[in-house]
Amino acid sequence: MQMSDYALAQLANERLADAREVAARRALVRSLTPRQPLRVRLGGLLVALGRRLLAEPAPQRAAS
């Protein structure tokens, strides 16, 4: 099956437009859900844990 150059160019333009649409949609979704990398979240968790461990202990109740 032979395709004319015009038909081939139209097909390529259509596919390119579809790919751009998909990429724009994915970029929009990505911009709406900002996520930090796992190492950043883990680092923050470890810092919070360290601060908690270094904090003064809670006052003890007097034994009766």
Legacy VTK file of the C-alpha trace (Angstrom):
# vtk DataFile Version 3.0
C-alpha trace
ASCII
DATASET POLYDATA
POINTS 64 float
0.000 0.000 0.000
1.446 3.307 -1.092
0.773 6.534 0.805
1.164 9.934 -0.640
3.535 12.332 1.048
0.611 14.542 2.020
-1.285 11.692 3.707
1.855 10.596 5.528
2.488 14.144 6.765
-1.135 14.449 7.948
-0.858 11.160 9.838
2.403 12.242 11.452
0.894 15.604 12.457
-2.129 13.865 13.979
0.038 11.523 16.039
2.234 14.404 17.127
-0.820 16.384 18.264
-2.063 13.380 20.251
1.339 12.935 21.901
1.452 16.624 22.820
-2.038 16.378 24.352
-1.019 13.420 26.480
2.173 15.164 27.582
0.268 18.338 28.509
-2.261 16.340 30.524
0.489 14.477 32.380
2.323 17.728 33.119
-0.862 19.241 34.523
-1.461 16.264 36.801
2.174 16.331 37.916
1.949 20.046 38.735
-1.175 19.516 40.845
0.375 16.801 42.996
3.742 18.061 44.195
5.711 15.293 45.768
9.034 15.349 47.473
11.557 12.666 46.679
11.677 9.743 49.096
15.097 10.781 50.402
13.768 14.226 51.356
10.775 12.772 53.204
12.960 10.182 54.927
15.459 12.866 55.940
12.701 15.005 57.460
11.374 11.996 59.341
14.811 11.189 60.734
15.360 14.805 61.820
11.981 14.831 63.586
12.790 11.529 65.287
16.177 12.836 66.418
14.631 15.982 67.860
12.069 13.914 69.706
14.745 11.638 71.149
16.832 14.632 72.279
13.889 16.426 73.884
13.538 16.468 77.624
11.628 13.499 78.983
8.056 13.970 80.150
7.695 14.680 83.871
7.071 11.580 85.956
4.104 11.258 88.305
4.816 10.929 91.965
4.322 7.406 93.196
1.842 7.068 96.035
LINES 1 65
64 0 1 2 3 4 5 6 7 8 9 10 11 12 13 14 15 16 17 18 19 20 21 22 23 24 25 26 27 28 29 30 31 32 33 34 35 36 37 38 39 40 41 42 43 44 45 46 47 48 49 50 51 52 53 54 55 56 57 58 59 60 61 62 63
